[in-house]
């Protein structure tokens, strides 16, 4: 096994800095997903049949 | 236009074989791991509960792709050389098995406690109660969760292309490099093929749920 503490500490700042992008993407995508999910749910419950089936088809395909 | 699609179809189908193999093998291992971990988490021994809980949270709480990279790139440093196929299947099995173990645990816990009490009243052992009373009822409750996990697993298999395994996504990426300009056709076809593979899973899950609901009073 070749575990090098010096190297691990050296690369840590790079990985730590990239963490903000991970966190940002997670939060942003989650907010958008919640809003988009609500819109899709409403579209799925519409009385207009074609719109309803279009939404269901879209959901199943993406999923 | 149809010609373009027909031209790429055989190439992508070559990768489909690998995708299906990874899917089926991972599904079997994930299922086994899910039951071991799920049952472990409702064990009467705290040490088993703790260890299984830690294992599940470890594999559920880290990125699937990073797990795959770890098994493929980092394990050789510990003297364990895994093929791309083995690394991919291992990561997928443990990750989706961890998710599915929560389905198993939830289903077992949601069987009414009166069932356990009836088992005790009939002088059944713990194992008999689990095997003959709880699990048959819990299994029905697991099916929707397993169906979801199976579809997620299929889509997760596309990540094996990043550890150099020649699955469907891998073939598409090669085609994209060789035929620049046809990316739209290539990736549209890839999406459609994944959907075609998902369809049997979607309908299979529905069929199983219907079958399992037979002879059971609606709640």
Interface residues (C-beta under 8 A of the other chain):
Chain A: X1 X2 X60 X61 X63
Chain B: X77 X78 X79 X151 X191 X195 X202
